[in-house]
Amino acid sequence: MVKAECPACNADVNLGAKPKMGQHVKCNSCNTELEVVWLDPVELDWPYDDDDDDFDEDYYDDED
C-alpha cells in the first residue's frame, strides 16, 4: 500500500498499490479532496479546478 502525506493536515493518505497521476483521493483525517500530482516520490495537492481560476479575462480584454 502506497501512502502520501496530506498537505492540509499532514496525515498519511492511502493510495492503493499503484497510484496514478491525476488520481483523486480523500484524506480520512480532514476530509480534504486531493489529487496525485507526482509519482516519484508520490505527492498530493489540492485538485485544480477550471471554474476556480483567479484569471480575470475582462482585465486583459481592456488592454487594446
C-alpha positions as CSV (number, residue, x, y, z in Angstrom):
1,M,0.0,0.0,0.0
2,V,1.4,3.4,-1.1
3,K,0.9,6.3,1.3
4,A,1.4,10.1,0.9
5,E,1.1,13.0,3.2
6,C,-2.0,15.2,3.2
7,P,-0.9,18.8,2.6
8,A,-3.8,20.1,4.8
9,C,-3.3,18.1,8.0
10,N,0.0,16.0,7.4
11,A,-1.8,12.7,7.9
12,D,-0.9,9.7,5.8
13,V,-3.3,9.0,2.9
14,N,-3.6,5.5,1.5
15,L,-3.4,5.5,-2.3
16,G,-3.7,1.8,-3.0
17,A,-1.0,-0.4,-4.6
18,K,-0.3,1.6,-7.8
19,P,-1.3,5.3,-7.6
20,K,-1.7,7.1,-10.9
21,M,-1.2,10.8,-11.9
22,G,-4.4,12.7,-11.5
23,Q,-5.9,10.1,-9.2
24,H,-8.4,11.8,-6.8
25,V,-8.4,10.7,-3.1
26,K,-9.9,11.9,0.1
27,C,-8.0,12.3,3.4
28,N,-9.7,10.3,6.1
29,S,-8.4,12.6,8.8
30,C,-9.6,16.0,7.5
31,N,-11.9,15.1,4.5
32,T,-9.9,17.2,2.1
33,E,-10.2,16.2,-1.6
34,L,-6.7,15.7,-3.0
35,E,-5.1,14.7,-6.3
36,V,-1.9,12.8,-7.0
37,V,0.4,15.4,-8.7
38,W,3.7,13.5,-8.6
39,L,4.7,9.8,-8.5
40,D,8.4,9.6,-7.5
41,P,8.0,10.3,-4.7
42,V,4.2,10.3,-4.5
43,E,2.9,13.8,-3.8
44,L,-0.6,15.1,-3.1
45,D,-2.1,18.5,-3.7
46,W,-5.4,20.2,-3.9
47,P,-7.1,19.4,-7.3
48,Y,-7.0,22.0,-10.0
49,D,-10.5,23.3,-10.8
50,D,-11.1,25.1,-14.1
51,D,-14.0,27.0,-12.6
52,D,-11.9,28.3,-9.7
53,D,-9.4,30.4,-11.7
54,D,-8.0,33.7,-10.4
55,F,-7.5,34.7,-14.0
56,D,-9.7,37.7,-14.9
57,E,-10.3,37.8,-18.6
58,D,-12.1,41.2,-18.5
59,Y,-9.0,42.8,-17.1
60,Y,-6.9,41.7,-20.2
61,D,-9.7,42.5,-22.7
62,D,-9.5,46.2,-21.9
63,E,-5.8,46.5,-22.9
64,D,-6.3,47.0,-26.6
